[in-house]
Each structure stands twice: as C-alpha cells, then as structure tokens.
C-alpha cells in the first residue's frame, strides 16, 4: 500500500476509498487558503475572471464570487470583528460599519485574506489550484514571502459515514500518522512559535490506539470532549461532533464558536501561494492516505499496537508509522 499513489484523480489528486457519503451522494470538501498581497476586492475580481461568476460585496473587506466554475467562493480579510452588519439606519448603526471599514483598510497591510470554497466534489479539486494560480499571477503572497504571519491551508472533507466506528477509525489513523503528516507538511517555524494546532495529548492517543477502543457515539463524543475541549487541534472534530450531538457538545463548551457541519476540519500550517511549484495536491493526498489506513482495519490495528509498544520519540515514530501504514 503506497501513500498517495493509487486511484489518482485529475492532475494528481488522489481519491479516498469511500467516495460517497452515507446517503450515497458524492462526498465534498471545502478548502480554505490564506494569502496576502491583494485586497479582498482585488482577489474576488481576479477569481471571477479566472473561474467565472459575479462578484458580490458583503462588506468593504468581504466578497462572494457567485456561481464560479466550482460554486460560490468567499474572499475576506481574516479578522472576524471587521465584518460588521450593514447599517440599520441609526447613527450608531452607520458609524460602526464605517469604522470597521477604515480599520480594515489599515489592517490589510498585515492581516491576511482568506479564500473559502463552498463544498466541492473531490474531482474538482484541481480547480482550486487554478484559483491559486490566478491569485499568484495577480500578486498574492504566501508564507515563504517573509510575512510575520504564516498562512494556513485547511481542508474540510465531508465524513464518509457518521457512525462511531468510522469516525473513530479515521481519528485513530490520523493521530497515529500525525508525526508522518507533520513531517510531510514541513510546518513553518512561525506557526510553532504561535502555538498553532497542538497535537492530540499522548494519553488520549494511547487510549484510542488500543485495539479494544470501539466506543459507541456517546462515549466517542464524551472522550473527545474530555481530552480536547479546544479548537486548537490539527484535526478539529468539534464542528462534526456538534452536528452529531449538539446537546453534549454545548454542555461541555457553551461559549466556543463552532459551526455544526458533517465534516472534519484539517488544519495545515503552510500555504505557499506565490510559489509557482506549490499545489494543494500533496497535502490533500496525505489526507487520503489517512482515510485509506482507516479503511484497512487490520493495518490500522497493527499500527495501533506498534504505537503502544514503541519506546522512542515522535521523530522516529514517523518512520515506523510510514513503514507499517504503507508497506
């Protein structure tokens, strides 16, 4: 079993073993990419020229490209507080959006923009590379351009099934391959300094790596919340768990900003938008490798037993995990 080799989709994008969701429809994925060097308005116009669609202004620093070749796209300055609702006709209602616009114009020098796709089919992912190429040609910058902020790439793949065995298997495969994933992604040093995307606690990893870890949905949710009451994980399950069990998640995290959706949220620390050789394909293909290991339950359990018996450090585990997972 080779990572990121079999079942190739267009231009080198691998396809996971389960291509449909539990309702039998093609699975989708949302993609988020941070960049600098362009205003949100200029980026939206660039994307509309490259992928079609009409630009709609949501506020001075947030735009939607409606009906592009891959559906609706949003581009906004990545600072939530700047995106104020339109004036309600009162004096305060007119001042606050105007002030947010002024602050946003000043902040755009150091705050990145974020491109967010709607849910797209897996066989459309090469179109995201086309969007990145258009932004690059227009002057967009990435992590490698010496910014104080390291720009991220996020995938939001729809879960193939919503039952506890499937979700637990994918999470188990992810945590057991995390050292290999991090090595492949080559995280930017700035991300480490910012404490971005902490790994899962080792005690929790060891718990779910055990061959007899086969929880039902309530236990799976409870165990995750007890060990990970935070969005700061490289694989954030809180949106998915909120979709499945809103009462339990809100009881544990009443104030956390989470939008429920039936997707994983995979955070990667490096978007090299201005590099002509950069593509989202290698990072996506590593995610597909995780799903393949999760789908091969015998291999997954062998990987878990090896992890529990491994005496060395994480760097060394990456090599061992790669041999077991992809031999």
C-alpha positions as CSV (number, residue, x, y, z in Angstrom):
1,X,0.0,0.0,0.0
2,X,1.6,3.2,-1.2
3,X,0.7,6.6,0.2
4,X,-0.8,9.0,-2.3
5,X,-0.4,6.7,-5.3
6,X,-3.4,4.6,-6.2
7,X,-6.7,5.8,-7.6
8,X,-5.5,9.1,-9.0
9,X,-8.0,11.8,-9.8
10,X,-7.4,14.7,-12.1
11,X,-3.8,16.2,-12.0
12,X,-2.6,14.0,-9.3
13,X,-5.4,14.4,-6.7
14,X,-6.0,11.0,-5.0
15,X,-9.5,9.8,-4.3
16,X,-10.4,8.2,-0.9
17,X,-11.7,4.7,-0.6
18,X,-15.2,5.9,0.3
19,X,-16.2,8.4,-2.4
20,X,-19.8,8.7,-1.3
21,X,-21.5,9.8,1.9
22,X,-23.9,7.7,3.9
23,X,-26.7,8.9,1.7
24,X,-25.0,7.6,-1.4
25,X,-24.1,11.1,-2.8
26,X,-20.6,12.1,-3.8
27,X,-18.6,13.4,-0.9
28,X,-17.5,17.0,-0.9
29,X,-14.7,19.1,0.6
30,X,-14.3,22.7,1.5
31,X,-10.9,24.4,1.1
32,X,-9.6,27.4,2.9
33,X,-6.4,29.2,1.9
34,X,-4.8,32.3,3.5
35,X,-2.7,34.8,1.5
36,X,-1.5,38.4,1.4
37,X,-0.6,40.9,-1.2
38,X,-4.1,41.5,-2.6
39,X,-7.1,43.2,-1.1
40,X,-10.2,41.1,-0.7
41,X,-11.9,43.1,-3.5
42,X,-8.9,42.6,-5.9
43,X,-8.8,38.9,-5.1
44,X,-12.5,38.4,-5.7
45,X,-12.3,40.2,-9.1
46,X,-9.3,38.0,-10.0
47,X,-11.1,34.8,-9.1
48,X,-14.2,35.9,-11.1
49,X,-12.1,36.5,-14.2
50,X,-10.4,33.1,-13.8
51,X,-13.3,30.9,-12.8
52,X,-16.3,32.9,-13.9
53,X,-19.1,34.1,-11.7
54,X,-20.3,37.5,-10.4
55,X,-18.7,39.4,-7.5
56,X,-21.0,40.5,-4.7
57,X,-19.8,42.8,-1.9
58,X,-20.8,41.7,1.6
59,X,-18.9,44.5,3.2
60,X,-15.8,46.5,2.2
61,X,-13.5,43.6,3.2
62,X,-15.6,40.6,2.3
63,X,-16.8,39.5,-1.1
64,X,-18.6,36.5,-2.6
65,X,-18.0,35.2,-6.1
66,X,-21.3,33.7,-7.1
67,X,-21.6,30.8,-9.4
68,X,-18.0,30.3,-10.3
69,X,-16.9,27.1,-12.0
70,X,-16.7,25.5,-8.6
71,X,-19.7,27.2,-7.0
72,X,-19.7,30.1,-4.6
73,X,-16.4,31.4,-3.3
74,X,-15.8,33.8,-0.5
75,X,-12.8,36.1,0.0
76,X,-12.5,38.2,3.1
77,X,-9.9,39.9,5.3
78,X,-9.3,37.2,8.0
79,X,-10.4,39.3,11.0
80,X,-14.0,38.5,12.1
81,X,-14.5,41.7,14.1
82,X,-14.1,43.8,10.9
83,X,-17.1,42.3,9.2
84,X,-20.0,44.3,10.7
85,X,-23.6,44.0,9.5
86,X,-24.9,46.7,7.3
87,X,-26.3,49.9,8.8
88,X,-29.7,49.6,10.5
89,X,-30.4,53.3,9.8
90,X,-29.4,54.6,13.3
91,X,-26.4,56.8,13.9
92,X,-24.6,54.1,15.7
93,X,-25.6,51.6,13.0
94,X,-23.9,53.7,10.4
95,X,-20.8,54.6,12.3
96,X,-19.8,51.1,13.3
97,X,-19.6,49.6,9.8
98,X,-17.7,52.7,8.6
99,X,-15.2,52.5,11.4
100,X,-14.7,48.8,10.7
101,X,-14.1,49.6,7.1
102,X,-11.4,52.2,8.0
103,X,-9.7,49.8,10.5
104,X,-9.8,47.1,7.9
105,X,-8.1,49.2,5.3
106,X,-5.3,49.8,7.7
107,X,-5.2,46.2,8.9
108,X,-5.0,44.8,5.4
109,X,-1.3,45.6,5.4
110,X,-0.6,42.9,8.0
111,X,-3.8,40.8,8.2
112,X,-4.2,38.1,5.5
113,X,-7.1,37.4,3.3
114,X,-8.8,34.1,3.2
115,X,-10.3,32.2,0.2
116,X,-13.0,29.8,1.2
117,X,-14.7,27.5,-1.3
118,X,-18.1,26.0,-0.8
119,X,-18.4,22.2,-0.7
120,X,-16.9,20.9,-4.0
121,X,-16.6,17.4,-5.3
122,X,-13.2,15.6,-4.9
123,X,-12.8,15.5,-8.7
124,X,-13.0,19.4,-8.8
125,X,-10.0,20.0,-6.5
126,X,-7.7,20.8,-9.4
127,X,-9.8,23.9,-9.9
128,X,-8.6,25.2,-6.5
129,X,-5.0,25.0,-7.9
130,X,-6.3,27.1,-10.9
131,X,-7.7,29.7,-8.4
132,X,-4.4,29.8,-6.6
133,X,-2.5,30.3,-9.9
134,X,-4.8,33.2,-10.8
135,X,-4.2,34.8,-7.4
136,X,-0.4,34.2,-7.7
137,X,-0.4,35.9,-11.1
138,X,-2.2,38.9,-9.6
139,X,0.4,39.3,-6.9
140,X,-0.8,37.1,-4.0
141,X,1.8,36.2,-1.4
142,X,2.3,33.2,0.9
143,X,4.2,32.0,3.9
144,X,7.5,32.0,2.1
145,X,7.4,35.7,1.4
146,X,8.8,36.7,4.9
147,X,5.5,37.7,6.5
148,X,5.1,37.8,10.2
149,X,2.1,35.6,9.8
150,X,2.4,32.1,8.5
151,X,-0.6,31.4,6.1
152,X,-2.7,28.3,6.5
153,X,-4.3,25.8,4.3
154,X,-7.4,24.0,5.7
155,X,-9.4,21.1,4.3
156,X,-13.0,20.3,5.4
157,X,-13.7,16.8,4.0
158,X,-17.2,15.5,4.5
159,X,-17.3,12.4,6.7
160,X,-18.0,9.3,4.6
161,X,-20.2,7.9,7.4
162,X,-21.4,9.4,10.6
163,X,-21.3,6.2,12.8
164,X,-18.8,6.0,15.7
165,X,-16.7,3.1,14.2
166,X,-16.0,5.0,11.0
167,X,-15.2,8.3,12.8
168,X,-13.1,6.6,15.4
169,X,-11.1,4.8,12.7
170,X,-10.3,7.9,10.8
171,X,-9.3,9.8,14.0
172,X,-7.2,6.8,15.1
173,X,-5.4,6.7,11.7
174,X,-4.9,10.4,11.9
175,X,-3.3,10.5,15.3
176,X,-1.1,7.5,14.6
177,X,0.1,9.1,11.4
178,X,0.4,12.6,12.8
179,X,4.2,12.6,13.1
180,X,4.4,11.5,9.4
181,X,1.8,14.1,8.4
182,X,3.7,16.9,10.2
183,X,7.0,15.9,8.6
184,X,5.4,15.9,5.2
185,X,3.8,19.3,5.7
186,X,7.0,20.8,6.9
187,X,5.4,23.3,9.3
188,X,6.7,26.9,9.1
189,X,8.6,27.9,12.3
190,X,6.3,30.9,12.8
191,X,3.4,28.5,13.3
192,X,5.2,26.7,16.0
193,X,6.1,30.0,17.8
194,X,2.4,30.9,17.7
195,X,1.4,27.5,19.3
196,X,-0.8,26.8,16.3
197,X,-2.6,23.4,16.0
198,X,-1.4,21.5,19.1
199,X,-1.1,17.7,18.7
200,X,-3.5,15.5,20.5
201,X,-2.5,14.6,24.1
202,X,-0.5,11.4,24.2
203,X,-2.7,9.9,26.9
204,X,-5.7,10.3,24.5
205,X,-3.8,9.0,21.6
206,X,-2.8,5.9,23.6
207,X,-6.5,5.4,24.6
208,X,-7.8,5.4,21.1
209,X,-4.9,3.5,19.7
210,X,-5.8,0.5,21.8
211,X,-7.2,-2.4,19.7
212,X,-10.2,-2.7,22.1
213,X,-11.2,1.0,21.7
214,X,-14.6,0.6,20.0
215,X,-16.9,3.2,21.6
216,X,-20.5,4.0,20.7
217,X,-21.3,7.5,19.7
218,X,-22.0,9.0,23.2
219,X,-18.7,7.6,24.6
220,X,-16.8,8.7,21.5
221,X,-18.1,12.2,21.9
222,X,-17.5,12.3,25.6
223,X,-13.9,11.0,25.4
224,X,-13.1,13.6,22.7
225,X,-14.5,16.5,24.6
226,X,-12.8,15.5,27.9
227,X,-9.4,15.3,26.2
228,X,-9.8,18.1,23.6
229,X,-12.0,20.9,24.8
230,X,-10.4,23.2,22.2
231,X,-10.4,24.2,18.6
232,X,-6.6,24.1,18.6
233,X,-6.1,20.6,17.2
234,X,-4.7,19.9,13.7
235,X,-7.7,17.7,13.2
236,X,-10.6,19.6,14.8
237,X,-13.7,17.3,15.3
238,X,-15.8,19.9,17.2
239,X,-17.9,21.0,14.1
240,X,-18.6,17.4,13.3
241,X,-19.4,16.4,16.9
242,X,-21.7,19.5,17.3
243,X,-23.5,18.3,14.2
244,X,-24.0,14.9,15.7
245,X,-24.6,15.7,19.3
246,X,-25.3,19.4,19.9
247,X,-26.6,18.9,23.5
248,X,-23.5,17.1,24.7
249,X,-21.0,19.4,23.0
250,X,-22.8,22.6,24.1
251,X,-22.9,21.3,27.7
252,X,-19.1,21.0,27.6
253,X,-18.4,24.1,25.6
254,X,-21.2,26.6,25.9
255,X,-19.4,29.6,24.6
256,X,-17.0,28.1,22.0
257,X,-17.5,29.5,18.5
258,X,-18.4,26.4,16.4
259,X,-20.5,25.9,13.3
260,X,-22.0,22.4,13.1
261,X,-21.3,20.6,9.9
262,X,-20.7,16.9,8.9
263,X,-17.0,17.4,8.1
264,X,-13.6,17.0,9.6
265,X,-11.6,20.2,9.9
266,X,-7.9,19.5,9.0
267,X,-5.6,22.5,9.6
268,X,-2.3,22.7,7.8
269,X,0.2,25.4,8.6
270,X,1.6,26.4,5.2
271,X,0.1,28.0,2.1
272,X,2.9,28.9,-0.3
273,X,0.7,30.8,-2.7
274,X,3.3,32.7,-4.6
275,X,5.5,29.6,-5.3
276,X,4.8,28.5,-8.9
277,X,5.5,24.9,-7.9
278,X,3.1,24.9,-5.0
279,X,-0.1,22.8,-5.2
280,X,-2.6,21.7,-2.6
281,X,-2.4,18.2,-4.0
282,X,0.4,16.7,-1.8
283,X,-1.3,17.8,1.4
284,X,-4.7,16.5,0.1
285,X,-3.1,13.2,-0.9
286,X,-1.7,12.8,2.6
287,X,-5.2,13.2,4.0
288,X,-6.4,10.5,1.5
289,X,-3.6,8.2,2.8
290,X,-5.1,8.6,6.3
291,X,-8.5,7.6,5.1
292,X,-7.0,4.6,3.3
293,X,-5.3,3.4,6.5
294,X,-8.6,3.9,8.4
295,X,-10.4,1.8,5.8
296,X,-8.0,-1.1,6.2
297,X,-8.9,-2.1,9.8
298,X,-6.3,-4.9,10.1
299,X,-3.5,-2.5,9.1
300,X,-4.9,0.2,11.4
301,X,-4.9,-2.2,14.4
302,X,-1.4,-3.3,13.6
303,X,-0.3,0.4,13.6
304,X,-2.0,1.0,16.9
305,X,-0.3,-2.0,18.6
306,X,3.0,-0.8,17.3
307,X,2.5,2.7,18.6
308,X,1.6,1.4,22.1
309,X,4.8,-0.7,22.1
310,X,7.1,2.0,20.6
311,X,9.8,3.3,23.1
312,X,11.2,6.1,21.0
313,X,10.4,9.7,20.2
314,X,7.9,11.2,17.7
315,X,10.5,11.9,15.0
316,X,11.5,8.2,15.0
317,X,7.9,7.1,15.1
318,X,7.2,8.9,11.8
319,X,9.5,6.4,10.0
320,X,8.0,3.4,11.8
321,X,4.4,4.5,11.1
322,X,5.2,5.1,7.4
323,X,6.6,1.6,7.1
324,X,3.7,-0.1,8.7
325,X,1.0,2.0,7.1
326,X,2.3,2.0,3.5
327,X,4.3,-1.2,3.2
